[in-house]
Amino acid sequence: MKNHRIRLRHTVGGLLAGILLGFASGVPAHAEEPPFPLQIPSFPVQVNGLKTDNERSPYPVLTHNHMVYLPVKHFAETLGLDVAWDAARGLKIGRREHPSGQRPPAEPKDKASVSRRFEAVLPEFPIEVNGKSVNNASEPYPLLLVDNVSYFPMTWRFTHKEFGWRTDWSAQEGFQLTTEQQKVLHRIIGEDSEALYVEAASDRILRVNKDLKGDPSPIDGKAKTGVSPLAEQRKPGVSFTGDLKLTAVRLGDSVYYNNIELLSLKPILEKAAAFYESQTEYANKGLDVQSKIMKLDDRTVLAVISISSFLHIPAPYTPYTHEAFIIQDGKASSVPDLTQVPTRVVRNPDGSFWIASEAADRMTSRTPNVYGQLALLDSSGQLRGMNTRLGEKDIDLLASTADGLTVKAYSDRFKAYHDSFIPLDAEERETYYHLDLKGSETRLFLYKGAGRGYVDSKGHIYVVDRQVNRISDLTSGQSRMWWDYELMP
């Protein structure tokens, strides 16, 4: 196709939207510069998995100095952008709160005219990106108008920092743009010999081949009823339920179980007394002490003492602490790294125990400050805190075998939960380990991202990514990503 030439001039004309995706350096465009050529790229351009057809498109992708120009009005829905024009306030382009899962637009069947000429002009109207004013004249790649269609400069600052998109380049695939996707795939809840069952958006369960070939297929209501309970069945060990017949008692300023002192309340009482003495408008209502106790075997008891203080503060905001203890042979030992009520207990063949408090789900939980904590009571009676050993805030239990656990360890869940928007190229890392019954770790895989892990019956570790609709088999090295528009019902 012939090169088209562009001439720059100042104007107040132009209406909507385009987008310029820059991935190489260039010279700033100024009104006094002579016309410069734009051309159809000699390499493929992909937007969310689909190649653009520039021969048929009335708004072709163009390049200049290794810079890709993408018309945003044509792709606004797919890119998840809101574009607004006002004669007084100019052009506003902003990221939508939620992606729409739109397929990139189809091109017309007929080829467009190759004799079209494009004249680029430099607009003078105000421009905002994500609510921030842009000094267009000083931009290395300014917003341009081509046939009254706005082409917005997306340098690294815009593509990555403002919109959180991912750009990739390869000689074979060309330029690839991945924008924020609607999250459809959530977690693997079960399996059969050939497939995984994946919990998905819209209350669906999708069947995905274990080799990750083919497309996910929804299962019907009857089959869904049989699959749903599998998630709980796959959890290692048993729930920490407690025994209502077993209880700890408060005697004076200490808490006891079977005449064994577990902890002193004096530090908490003294702190509360100092507060109420200085804040006389509040009434000191004392402490609320609760216990949850479970026999692990004939000689081992796990006791958790929960203490609520400053009771003038209404629930659920009342300050509280949890302390866990192992009681053996008439002695109580504090469980290291466990500052929450345990949720799972795994008994091993050698008589050792894993004690875990499961992390809050960062996708759905309203209490994100609940971490994944893990401790080991080994066969010799030694207690080991695994979070301290691995140097991670969170540990998720994935599977248990006779020789140990498969776990995921990570430290950025709390940050990720609180960020309202996580760029697609965010540098999150999660490590998968095997832990033996002595508490020693063997590193299995490093996942460059964040996701939900699952170990199948053959020991393969699968990860459902948190940001995009991707499932990876870390054991085989296979990975597959589907676009949101492919998975929507």
Secondary structure, DSSP 8 states (H G I E B T S, - for coil): ---EEE---EES---B--EEEE-S------TTS--EEEB--SS-EEETTEE--TTT-SS--EEETTEEEE-HHHHHHHHTEEEEEETTTEEEEEE-SS----------SS---TT----EEEE-S-EEETTEE--GGG-SS--EEETTEEE-EE-HIIIIIIS--EEEEETTTEEEEE------EEEEEEE-SSEEEEEETTTEEEEEETT--S--EE--HHHHHHHTTHHHHTSSSEE----TT---EEETTEEEETTEEEEE-HHHHHHHHHHHHH-TTS-----EEEEEEEEEETTEEEEEEEEE--TTS-TTSS-EEEEEEEEETTEEEE-TT--S---EEEE-TTS-EEEEE----TTT-S-TT---EEEEE-TTS-EEEHHHHHT-SEEEEEEEETTEEEEEEES-HHHHHH-S---TT----EEEEEEETTS-EEEEEEESS-EEEEE-TT--EEEEESSSSEEEETTTTEEEE--HHHH--
